């Protein structure tokens, strides 16, 4: 089967499940894992700006997209000519069934079960009785955070944190003043690449909060990636 993945974390999952480079024939420029294998796969644009002509030229049997990461109109255009699987992952349970679905499609049930078990092990942690309030920033100029209806927020909850903006939707814009009631401020490494200099800028307003740069992939990449983050989660919890 010739497969094109329009989702970075799903590209990683397909390789982890055991698909080869002659089966995954197209991927986005943001599909960066596993590094040694994705370099062998044709780039078909970005997640939001697909090269539809390039995709059509590759003659895929299946295209895998995501409700949030891809543009609806582009996906619908591809549906006219190709079989398209549109995924939607909001919770760990959704992630479990995503891997089960991919495993069924490609006959990789045993590997999917392995990664699902490793994912649940990654979140088998001791949680604080009183959750710390976390503001998780994903963008600068304007500052943007995550609402309670996002996958990132669910991962924060699974780790025992309380999302300061859990009552808001999707990715609201905020002011630094809004962060003063947080216990912790997490600056994600993606999509905006927060660095140490940004901690200093935020600390001018938020002087009483602990501010950390966190691995954005560990909070937003579903599929098999979560199964590899157990050690990172434990170190992060120890640090806070």
C-alpha positions in Angstrom: 0.0 0.0 0.0 1.3 3.5 -0.9 0.6 5.9 2.0 1.0 9.6 2.3 1.0 11.1 5.9 0.0 14.7 6.3 0.6 14.6 10.1 4.1 14.6 11.7 3.3 12.4 14.7 1.4 9.9 12.5 4.4 9.6 10.1 6.5 8.7 13.2 3.9 6.2 14.3 3.7 4.5 10.9 7.5 3.9 10.9 7.4 2.8 14.5 4.7 0.3 13.6 7.0 -1.1 11.0 6.1 0.4 7.6 9.0 0.9 5.2 10.0 3.8 3.0 8.6 2.1 -0.1 5.2 2.1 1.7 5.3 5.7 3.1 5.7 7.6 -0.2 4.9 11.2 1.0 5.2 13.3 4.1 5.2 17.0 5.2 8.3 19.0 5.8 7.4 18.9 9.5 7.6 15.1 9.6 11.0 14.9 11.2 11.0 11.5 13.1 12.5 9.1 12.6 15.3 11.2 11.1 17.1 8.4 9.2 14.0 7.2 7.5 11.9 10.4 6.7 14.8 11.7 4.6 14.0 9.0 2.1 10.4 10.1 1.7 9.1 12.8 -0.7 8.0 16.1 0.9 4.5 17.2 -0.2 4.5 20.6 1.5 3.5 21.7 5.0 0.6 20.6 7.1 -1.4 23.7 6.2 -0.2 24.2 2.7 -0.1 20.9 0.9 1.2 20.6 -2.7 -1.9 18.9 -4.1 -0.3 18.3 -7.5 2.7 16.6 -5.9 0.4 14.4 -3.9 -1.6 13.4 -6.9 1.6 12.5 -8.8 2.5 10.0 -6.1 -0.7 8.1 -6.7 -1.3 7.1 -3.0 -3.7 4.3 -2.0 -4.3 6.0 1.3 -3.8 9.5 2.7 -3.8 10.1 6.4 -4.8 13.5 7.7 -5.9 15.1 10.9 -8.9 17.3 11.7 -6.8 20.0 13.5 -3.5 19.9 11.8 -4.7 20.0 8.2 -6.8 22.5 6.2 -10.4 21.2 5.7 -10.7 22.5 2.1 -7.4 20.8 1.0 -8.4 17.5 2.6 -11.8 17.6 1.0 -10.2 18.3 -2.4 -8.0 15.2 -1.9 -11.1 13.1 -1.0 -12.4 13.6 -4.6 -9.6 11.4 -5.9 -8.2 9.4 -3.1 -9.1 7.4 0.0 -8.5 9.7 3.0 -8.5 8.8 6.6 -9.1 11.8 8.8 -8.0 11.3 12.4 -9.0 13.3 15.5 -7.1 12.8 18.8 -8.2 14.7 21.9 -7.5 12.2 24.7 -5.2 9.3 25.6 -8.2 7.0 24.9 -8.4 8.5 21.4 -4.7 7.8 21.0 -5.2 4.2 22.0 -7.8 3.7 19.4 -5.7 5.6 16.7 -2.9 3.1 17.1 -5.5 0.2 17.0 -7.0 1.6 13.8 -3.6 2.0 12.2 -2.6 -1.5 13.3 -5.7 -3.0 11.8 -5.1 -1.1 8.5 -1.5 -2.4 8.1 -1.6 -5.7 10.0 0.6 -4.4 12.9 -1.5 -5.3 15.9 1.4 -6.6 18.0 3.5 -3.5 17.7 0.5 -1.2 18.3 -0.3 -3.1 21.5 3.4 -2.7 22.6 3.3 1.1 22.1 -0.1 1.4 23.8 1.2 -0.5 26.9 4.3 1.7 26.9 2.1 4.8 26.7 0.1 3.8 29.8 3.4 3.1 31.6 4.6 6.6 30.7 1.7 8.1 32.6 1.9 5.7 35.5 3.1 8.4 37.9 2.5 9.7 41.3 0.4 12.9 41.1 0.2 15.7 43.6 -2.9 15.8 45.8 -3.3 19.5 45.0 -2.5 20.1 41.3 -0.3 23.0 40.4 -1.8 25.5 38.1 0.1 25.6 34.8 0.0 28.2 32.0 1.3 26.5 28.8 2.4 29.0 26.2 2.7 28.0 22.5 3.2 31.3 20.8 4.6 34.8 21.2 3.5 38.1 19.6 0.8 37.6 20.6 1.2 35.3 23.5 -1.1 32.3 23.1 -1.9 29.4 25.4 -4.0 26.2 25.3 -7.7 25.8 26.3 -9.2 22.9 28.1 -10.5 21.3 24.9 -7.0 20.6 23.5 -4.8 17.5 23.5 -2.1 19.4 25.2 -4.4 20.3 28.1 -5.4 16.6 28.5 -1.7 15.6 28.7 -1.2 18.3 31.4 -4.1 16.8 33.3 -2.8 13.2 32.9 0.5 14.5 34.5 -1.4 15.9 37.5 -1.4 19.6 36.5 -4.3 21.9 36.3 -4.5 24.0 33.1 -4.9 27.6 34.2 -7.0 28.3 31.1 -9.0 25.1 31.2 -12.3 27.0 30.8 -11.3 28.6 27.5 -11.4 27.0 24.1 -8.7 26.0 21.7 -5.7 28.5 21.6 -6.7 31.8 23.2 -4.5 35.0 23.2 -3.5 36.2 26.6 -1.6 38.9 28.3 1.4 38.3 30.6 -0.7 39.8 33.5 -3.0 36.8 33.1 -0.2 34.5 34.2 0.3 36.0 37.6 -2.1 33.5 39.2 -0.2 30.5 37.8 2.1 28.3 39.9 4.1 27.3 36.8 4.6 28.7 33.3 5.6 26.2 30.6 7.1 27.6 27.5 6.8 25.1 24.7 9.7 24.4 22.3 7.1 24.3 19.5 5.4 25.7 17.4 7.1 28.9 18.7 10.7 28.0 19.6 10.8 29.6 23.1 14.4 30.1 24.4 16.0 31.2 27.7 15.8 34.8 26.7 12.0 34.6 26.6 12.1 33.4 30.3 13.8 36.7 31.2 11.2 38.7 29.3 8.3 37.0 31.0 9.9 37.2 34.4 9.8 41.0 34.3 6.0 40.6 34.8 5.7 37.2 36.4 8.2 37.3 39.2 6.7 34.7 41.5 6.2 31.8 39.0 8.5 29.0 38.1 9.1 29.3 34.3 10.4 26.3 32.4 11.0 25.5 28.7 9.4 22.2 28.0 9.6 19.7 25.1 6.5 20.5 22.9 6.6 17.1 21.3 6.1 15.4 24.6 2.8 17.3 25.0 1.4 17.5 21.5 2.7 14.6 19.5 0.2 11.7 19.7 0.6 8.3 18.2 3.7 6.3 19.4 5.6 9.4 20.5 4.0 9.5 24.0 5.3 6.0 24.7 8.9 7.3 24.5 8.3 10.2 27.0 8.0 8.4 30.3 11.5 9.3 31.5 11.0 12.9 30.4 7.7 13.2 32.3 9.3 11.8 35.5 12.2 14.2 35.3 9.9 17.1 34.6 7.7 16.3 37.6 10.8 15.9 39.8 12.0 19.4 38.6 8.7 21.1 39.5 
